[in-house]
Amino acid sequence: MSDTAFQVPTEMRVSVLSAPGEIHVEHRPVPRPGPHDVLVRIASVGVCGSDTHYFEHGRIGSFVVEQPLVLGHEPSGTVVAVGSEVTDRHPGQRVSLEPGVPSAFSPETLGGHYNLDPAVRFFATPPVDGVFSEYAVHPAAFAHPVPDSVSDDAAALLEPLSVAVSAVRAANVTLGDRVLISGAGPVGLLVARCARLAGAVAVVVTDTREDRLRVAEAYGATDTFTVASAPPDSDPFPGSGYTALVDASGAEAAILAGMRRLAPRGRIVLVGMGSDTLSVPVPLLQERELQLTGIFRYANTWPTAIALAASGDVDLDALVTSRHTLDEVPAALTAGTSPGALKAIVTP
């Protein structure tokens, strides 16, 4: 391990979820990088809705918190030490950490879809600890260097931007498309921006919160509506015949209302996590030959996300509405309910 450029302490502070609603800060040894790893001093960590869900409920679907867990999976920081086999990262380099680490030779990894590897280890997904901590060890291959034009906060938010990139790719958005997006949280806003950059001529965003919709125009929305659902015989949207629907809400009513607005051969991409089941109108799906899929995180998106942030095409810093220390993690996890809140950042 090389750590000559930085004085690395032996102990660090970590925010730990011990039970639903119970978080405390404790001291742990600073981890040592393996031969192919880097040790990163964490600068910024974005708070995701999944972090909040674990905090409030102790589980998401089949993932259950059964032992103390460190939350946080949207980190950026500075490399302070590298493993003995690492030659393309160096101490002092600023990086964004891609949180999922797959098996190197699984069929999914070899096929280029490493996000679908069943054995992937993902920050803050039980039993894998996340990065609400002062330091973290991570494989060098998933520690992506970022230029100085990308702030620490923006480098952390390359993770939700990667979700948006993945969603827009799955929807095959291209020149002339008309895209409907349900949900104006950070991911929905970033989907709107990426859809416009991909060539969509109309991007309509819906949500139940007017404070979030007011931000949507800055991220590429051509129109917005505070509409989550509508009866089949009404049309609250400006016209119909959208070519793609991206749901970032997880709300069944919003998904079904959006499906009814799709043109034949329209594409539906489910991003938001809602209930475990969805009542799909099969005749509508068949008669219009609608294409329905979901996305599971992302693969091979960081280079694109870095380029979008570095060029200024996507403003990630504008999403940040509050910052919190490790001692304030509970407040960070519940900040999203405040009026005007979009993205909370933890700064270890």
C-alpha atoms as one frame of an Amber mdcrd trajectory, in Angstrom:
protein
   0.000   0.000   0.000   1.243   3.470  -0.911   0.214   6.277   1.479   3.268
   8.512   1.389   1.357  11.543   0.110  -1.155  11.594   2.980  -1.083  11.018
   6.707  -3.756   8.361   7.104  -5.160   7.950  10.627  -5.768   4.557  12.180
  -9.325   5.356  13.290 -12.349   6.981  11.644 -15.871   8.095  12.525 -18.783
   6.188  11.014 -22.557   6.733  11.117 -24.248   3.401  11.896 -27.885   2.315
  11.592 -28.480  -0.063  14.526 -32.287  -0.391  14.224 -35.086   1.385  12.325
 -34.964   5.017  13.377 -31.800   4.559  15.410 -28.461   5.930  14.190 -25.312
   6.645  16.141 -21.722   7.628  15.356 -18.984   5.231  16.355 -15.245   4.846
  15.829 -13.864   2.090  13.629 -10.415   1.246  12.255  -9.596   2.854   8.910
  -9.669  -0.007   6.381  -6.562  -0.998   4.449  -6.753  -1.316   0.658  -6.120
  -4.666  -0.957  -3.758  -5.032  -3.929  -6.331  -3.737  -6.454  -8.063  -1.219
  -4.186  -7.828   2.446  -3.303  -8.422   4.070   0.059 -10.579   7.176  -0.328
 -11.148  10.028   2.096 -14.861  10.680   1.638 -15.818  14.260   0.771 -19.532
  14.165  -0.122 -22.268  11.546  -0.030 -25.686  12.060  -1.587 -28.725  10.853
   0.354 -30.996   8.533  -1.625 -34.559   7.519  -0.953 -33.358   3.962  -0.344
 -31.216   5.223   2.554 -34.293   6.856   4.041 -36.340   3.685   3.533 -33.781
   1.556   5.384 -33.670   4.180   8.151 -37.429   4.228   8.566 -38.355   0.593
   7.884 -35.179  -1.485   8.161 -35.745  -3.215   4.852 -36.420  -2.814   1.133
 -38.112  -5.838  -0.407 -35.974  -8.899   0.313 -33.060  -6.811   1.627 -33.372
  -6.706   5.419 -31.109  -4.933   7.906 -30.247  -7.751  10.316 -27.068  -6.251
  11.790 -25.659  -2.722  12.207 -25.347  -1.123   8.772 -23.604   1.961   7.404
 -25.873   3.738   4.909 -24.889   5.926   1.933 -24.040   4.844  -1.618 -23.449
   8.088  -3.569 -19.859   9.046  -2.623 -17.031  11.167  -3.868 -13.652  11.807
  -2.312  -9.884  11.862  -2.673  -7.588   8.884  -3.026  -5.182   8.817  -0.088
  -3.590   5.393  -0.611  -3.472   2.710  -3.306  -2.937  -1.040  -3.311   0.284
  -2.656  -4.467  -1.081  -3.567  -7.928  -2.777  -0.233  -8.677  -0.959   1.808
 -11.331  -3.692   4.032 -12.794  -4.832   5.801  -9.624  -2.685   7.865  -7.271
  -2.927   9.673  -3.926  -4.427  13.129  -4.336  -6.691  12.109  -7.211 -10.348
  13.104  -6.849 -12.772  10.303  -7.634 -16.433   9.351  -7.791 -17.116   5.850
  -6.482 -19.421   3.590  -8.482 -21.084   1.705  -5.628 -21.704  -1.738  -7.146
 -18.875  -4.277  -7.449 -19.701  -7.417  -9.469 -17.950 -10.729  -9.745 -15.177
 -10.369 -12.288 -16.111 -13.354 -14.469 -19.851 -13.846 -14.040 -21.871 -14.281
 -17.267 -23.513 -10.906 -16.637 -20.193  -9.136 -16.166 -18.669 -10.764 -19.241
 -21.787  -9.806 -21.203 -21.393  -6.139 -20.259 -24.378  -6.034 -17.885 -22.467
  -6.278 -14.633 -25.263  -4.539 -12.735 -27.327  -7.722 -13.142 -24.717  -9.992
 -11.558 -26.612 -11.690  -8.676 -23.449 -11.569  -6.563 -22.855  -7.819  -6.959
 -21.817  -6.121  -3.706 -23.445  -2.699  -3.448 -22.785   0.021  -0.883 -25.474
   0.223   1.833 -27.321  -2.881   0.660 -27.399  -5.386   3.530 -25.039  -6.801
   4.600 -22.593  -4.487   2.737 -21.712  -1.255   4.538 -22.069   2.077   2.784
 -20.050   5.264   3.002 -21.460   7.536   5.696 -17.892   7.357   6.984 -14.676
   9.333   6.833 -12.832   6.736   4.723 -13.735   3.828   2.448 -11.878   1.151
   0.491 -13.052   0.403  -3.041 -11.695  -1.346  -6.162  -9.668   1.101  -8.250
 -11.614   0.121 -11.379 -14.776   1.559  -9.821 -13.132   4.731  -8.509 -13.603
   7.079 -11.458 -11.319  10.138 -11.674 -13.167  13.438 -12.033 -11.819  16.752
 -13.363 -11.503  19.858 -11.200 -14.498  21.390 -12.988 -16.706  18.840 -11.188
 -17.260  19.700  -7.521 -17.209  17.123  -4.728 -21.002  17.315  -4.441 -21.450
  16.887  -8.194 -18.991  13.976  -8.215 -21.174  12.261  -5.603 -24.320  12.942
  -7.641 -22.880  11.192 -10.677 -24.654   8.183  -9.151 -28.245   9.457  -9.637
 -27.159  10.936 -12.968 -26.065   7.424 -13.942 -29.556   6.183 -13.093 -30.973
   8.820 -15.443 -28.520   7.930 -18.210 -29.478   4.273 -17.835 -33.203   5.083
 -17.944 -32.937   7.249 -21.059 -30.889   4.570 -22.781 -33.462   1.921 -21.849
 -36.228   4.134 -23.281 -34.254   4.529 -26.530 -34.893   8.267 -26.502 -33.697
   9.931 -29.680 -34.338  12.880 -31.996 -37.997  13.881 -32.130 -39.231  11.802
 -29.193 -41.998  13.025 -26.893 -41.229  11.900 -23.350 -43.490  11.821 -20.308
 -41.768  11.612 -16.909 -43.689  10.880 -13.719 -41.858  12.046 -10.620 -39.875
  15.276 -10.259 -37.376  14.195  -7.656 -33.646  14.321  -8.441 -33.773  11.273
 -10.729 -36.856  12.493 -12.606 -35.276  15.908 -13.137 -32.066  14.325 -14.407
 -34.044  12.051 -16.721 -35.703  15.169 -18.145 -32.339  16.793 -18.798 -30.852
  13.671 -20.356 -33.931  13.167 -22.534 -33.591  16.693 -23.933 -29.874  16.154
 -24.550 -30.735  12.907 -26.364 -33.007  14.796 -28.769 -36.507  14.732 -27.258
 -38.564  17.646 -28.590 -41.123  17.491 -25.771 -40.509  16.518 -22.159 -43.482
  16.705 -19.793 -42.918  16.109 -16.066 -45.676  15.322 -13.566 -45.583  15.248
  -9.779 -47.790  15.910  -6.776 -45.390  18.574  -5.427 -45.470  21.972  -7.072
 -42.184  23.001  -5.414 -40.353  20.287  -7.343 -42.132  20.958 -10.607 -40.951
  24.570 -10.458 -37.401  23.259 -10.845 -38.216  20.988 -13.776 -38.042  23.693
 -16.447 -34.388  24.325 -15.597 -33.740  20.635 -16.290 -35.343  20.561 -19.711
 -39.064  20.146 -19.099 -41.177  21.741 -21.807 -44.248  21.497 -19.567 -45.230
  20.297 -16.085 -48.406  19.147 -14.357 -49.364  18.436 -10.754 -51.225  15.357
 -11.896 -50.526  11.853 -10.650 -53.549  10.081 -12.087 -56.634  10.620 -14.218
 -59.749   8.628 -15.115 -59.534   6.846 -18.486 -61.926   9.245 -20.205 -59.971
  12.401 -19.417 -56.649  13.748 -20.598 -54.886  16.217 -18.301 -51.800  16.262
 -20.480 -51.146  18.598 -23.417 -52.144  16.218 -26.174 -51.393  12.521 -26.284
 -49.164  10.185 -28.150 -45.995  10.278 -26.091 -43.361   7.970 -27.477 -41.800
   7.130 -24.114 -42.806   7.070 -20.456 -40.169   7.038 -17.714 -41.590   6.539
 -14.245 -39.438   7.886 -11.420 -42.236   7.885  -8.851 -43.107   4.246  -8.255
 -46.767   5.265  -7.992 -49.111   2.841  -9.762 -51.656   5.563 -10.544 -49.006
   7.673 -12.256 -47.691   4.721 -14.266 -51.130   3.692 -15.504 -52.130   7.275
 -16.341 -48.919   7.632 -18.322 -49.411   4.360 -20.176 -52.789   5.581 -21.437
 -51.063   8.607 -22.964 -48.583   6.571 -25.016 -48.629   6.270 -28.779 -48.508
   2.823 -30.401 -45.107   1.158 -29.901 -44.472   3.482 -26.960 -41.734   2.531
 -24.511 -42.229   2.337 -20.733 -39.280   2.321 -18.337 -39.864   1.781 -14.630
 -37.253   3.428 -12.416 -39.060   4.318  -9.197 -39.499   1.708  -6.466 -43.124
   1.434  -5.396 -45.296  -1.545  -4.526 -44.157  -5.054  -5.367 -46.931  -5.591
  -7.905 -48.492  -3.504 -10.664 -51.926  -4.024 -12.270 -51.032  -3.725 -15.935
 -53.874  -3.187 -18.462 -52.951  -6.074 -20.752 -55.287  -5.105 -23.642 -53.657
  -1.660 -23.779 -50.218  -3.247 -23.741 -51.128  -5.658 -26.538 -53.266  -3.443
 -28.763 -50.669  -0.664 -28.872 -47.683  -3.034 -28.717 -46.271  -1.084 -25.808
 -42.820  -2.087 -24.615 -42.423  -2.365 -20.832 -39.137  -2.781 -18.982 -37.402
  -1.807 -15.783 -33.858  -0.792 -14.986 -31.706  -2.100 -12.173 -29.138   0.566
 -11.307 -26.674   1.042 -14.207 -23.660  -0.289 -16.089 -21.005   1.557 -18.073
 -22.548   4.963 -17.349 -19.863   6.823 -15.388 -17.826   8.041 -18.390 -20.976
   9.565 -19.897 -22.096  11.047 -16.576 -18.678  12.603 -15.956 -18.644  14.125
 -19.445 -22.143  15.596 -18.976 -21.234  17.150 -15.631 -17.814  18.405 -16.727
 -19.214  20.065 -19.852 -21.905  21.900 -17.912 -24.674  20.157 -19.858 -26.060
  18.832 -16.564 -26.011  20.998 -13.424 -25.717  18.630 -10.474 -24.775  21.253
  -7.892 -28.161  22.938  -8.303 -29.854  19.816  -6.919 -28.196  20.200  -3.516
 -30.573  21.792  -1.019 -28.955  20.891   2.333 -25.644  19.677   3.785 -25.132
  17.674   6.952 -22.274  16.313   9.048 -21.959  12.709  10.218 -23.613  13.748
  13.469 -26.588  15.055  11.481 -27.278  11.961   9.360 -30.786  11.423  10.821
 -31.722  14.961   9.745 -30.201  14.326   6.307 -32.273  11.154   5.893 -35.528
  13.010   6.553 -34.666  16.276   4.777 -36.494  15.257   1.604 -39.904  15.994
   3.101 -39.109  19.691   3.586 -40.646  22.151   1.083 -38.219  22.783  -1.767
 -35.921  19.907  -0.776 -34.266  17.927  -3.534 -30.926  16.463  -2.495 -29.301
  16.301   0.905 -25.538  15.835   1.110 -23.583  14.310   3.994 -20.023  15.653
   4.336 -18.023  13.259   6.528
